[in-house]
Amino acid sequence: MSTATLERIQAIERLPGGAHVLDWIATARKSQSWPNGDWFVWLLLGGRGSGKTRAAVEALIQRVLQGYTRRSALVARTAADARDVLVEGESGIMAKAPADFRPLYEPSKRRLLWPNGALSTLYSADEPDLLRGPQHDFALVDELATWAHVDAWMNLLLGLRLGADPRLIVATTPRPTPLIRSLAKDARTVISAMTTYDNLANLSPTFAAQVLEQYEGTRLGRQELHGEILEDVEGALWSAAQLDECRVAKPPQRRWMEANQWHYADDLLRVVVGVDPASTSGEDADSTGIVVCARGSDGRGYVLADRTCRLSPDGWGRRVIAACQDFAADCVVVESNQGGEMAEMVIATAARAMGETVRVRRVHAAQAKRLRAEPVAALYEQGKVSHMFTADLRALEDEMVSFTPDSGFSPDRLDAMVHAMTELMLGGQRRLRFVA
């Protein structure tokens, strides 16, 4: 060990919380350790549960403790994410800061005051203007790939101008957004890649048994587990960039005044549940695609939710009815190629058991899957369809950007969405036989 290194260790030891910092330096994986070099952005690309948030939080604690940062920004997609993940989460600041160097958390002021006087302020990317004025010398960014407002990122960069050496850490699952791609190619960015498997010893056995088995070997698994930035698939009808551009936080809304207070409600003309039933049940069976779509008063189509499952007929039937209840759907559109009458009976039986009445329209898919999907893909190209900004649509979007005639998998979610969107946006109701 060199004299300089020994002196550095001894200097940290003398600081409040220094033992914690040295313990983290000694035990952290290489991908979680502060990188050497003259970089501006440390991009932590990791799968779910890979330890990227822990690495980012520990880096913040170390920088504050050693006095390298006095004014830091903590930015997440929403205010709730900033609080629940970066501050109060299991890998958050309050859980990982050493007992003798724990900051005072003031939720009402959106800030943490550290024992040495340093200040960390919480921001939401959903409110980009809050970042327009403040200045910082350090920033910790959570899940940048999910941000709906790029303005928040630009405002953060413009305010990162305090001190002689401002730094920025981004911990995110690497969805292939234009911003993530641009950052990854920037010469001032250093990348640390980590996978869910790197941190498996610290994760629940249930997570390993259910989540990993479900997504391993899929394109989505490469992104969500292995932390890869995926490029577009040649021949696919949709691109990741196209889907990123079509996301919205909520459907069109109407408002009215009642008791001197404004009230809001989603302004949807129709809501439909599309169903692509599996022909068999069991562990090795295809999934039953169940996707909820709507047509708004603005004439646009909206993909609201994905309730796809791999359940018995009774199980998926009840899931369909539950989706109808949750979104006030006016009908179910079900593909009849795989036992249409039986699928209709499954839905009707579940409806009776749950005390509901539903309308079911059957559609016979006479064309190949790609040909059926092309008119719906054209709606996306015309900017007439939006996706809700919600995590439960990721598996559907993965099918959309990866399906080609040679894909070798059954796009159950995609088929269900196509059936519903055809009904809503392409005059499908004039071609479908009303049967219930």
Secondary structure, DSSP 8 states (H G I E B T S, - for coil): --HHHHHHHHHHHTSTTHHHHHHHHHHS-GGGS---SS-SEEEEEE-TTSSHHHHHHHHHHHHHHTTS-SEEEEEESSHHHIIIIIISSTTSHHHHS-GGG--EEEGGGTEEE-TTS-EEEEEETT-GGGGSS---SEEEEE-GGG-S-HHHHHHHHHH---SSS-EEEEEE-----HHHHHHHH-TTEEEEEE-GGGGGGGS-HHHIIIIIHHHTTSHHHHHHTT-------TT-S--HHHHHHTEESS--EEEEEETTEEEEEE-EEEEEEEEE--SS-STTS--BEEEEEEEETTS-EEEEEE--B---HHHHHHHHHHHHHHHT-SEEEEE-TTTHHHHHHHHHHHHHHTT----EEEE---S-HHHHHHHHHHHHHTT-EEEES-GGGHHHHHHHHH--TT--S--HHHHHHHHHHHHHHS-GGGTSEE--
